[in-house]
């Protein structure tokens, strides 16, 4: 079967809730993927940062296979021998006392919301059903009805109401707005330390510290969603560490499994995590042996193979180089580590056409919010590979994309 055949099958039998580039991938290794016709591409999306450790990392595949052959699922009705060691490693690595595992990022966000509300009622003594959680414009925390209810993106909300009350949207990065929004019944502030889906939006210097100070002043919880920004993506283990603040709850997903398996979790200390008692919250698959085994290996790969340092060093070089690009299309380059947003002027005609041109050059990127190209390669990328990709990005952005798309595909580096 050819590319067109697979696309036709998807269009005929699948729900049309995504608009992917028309490339059909059938295998991957490190930063590279190959389509069904054998063409090679560099992946500069890394499955929205789920594949920080690279495609099919051999240590992760080994953990997945070995654990799958021994024990896959017990549910939390019984204990398993993989979960305790995973808890210990993640807790000691991050400095939080407790871990609560789930499966998807959205589940972990829902778990954090439940923890913050229950903490407000049982520890802070907020009046029943009066707890409020402050969120931010251009946020992205998932796709459940509760979560899309506090999105500022109208398409994410349209047709899915009525929505869960108890959330208020504040302009992101506005010091005065968040200060004025605080009150006695605020259970928590839920924020992405760097907004991913919003277009790699880095807040002003001191903003995360300001959130921490406000939460302390009003005895509220500070909750950071590090599902995309965490686990090395920005050149530190967590993006909030760039301002040396510490939240009360951290939400993890995506790269917690290196892309092999759905694994998510929230981290918190005993005061917060202690609000959960048997029967309050759970998940059949959350904390299963395969998830725990793969999750621990994924973390060890990040640390032992120095992928966080690689993200920091190569990210600085990539940002410096892109900021020197002379292109009539580019409005702004922003990011941290190997997480970069290239915002285009509205008159450039949208980011998708540039992503399509890059696809023809052997580079896979994806647009967000119409005018931003996201650059987020697996953190195993090497200097020569990054330079190869930047050459193609500069070529496409420096020319009319119609001309670039007609060019012969470049030969990928080995």
Secondary structure, 3 states (H helix, E strand, C coil): CCHHHHHHHHHHHCCCCCCCCCCCEEEEEECEEEECCCCEEEECCHHHHCCCCCECCHHHHHHHHHHHHHCCCCCCCCCCCCHHHHHHHHHHHHCCCEEEEECCHHHHHHHHHHHHHHHHHHCCCCCCCCCEEEEECCCCCCCCHHHHHCCCCHHHHCCCCCCCCCEEEECCCCHHHHHHHCCCCEEEEEECCEECCCCCEECCCCHHHHHHHHHHHCCCEEEEECCCCCCCCCCCCCHHHHHCCCCCEEEECHHHCCCCCCCEEEEECHHHHCCCCCCCCCCCCCCCHHHHHHHHHHHHHHHHCCHHHHHHHHHHHHHHHHHCCCCCCEEEEEECCCCEEEEECHHHCCCHHHHHHHHHCCEECEEECCCEEEECCCCCCCHHHHHHHHHHHHHHHCCCHHHHHHCCCCCCCC
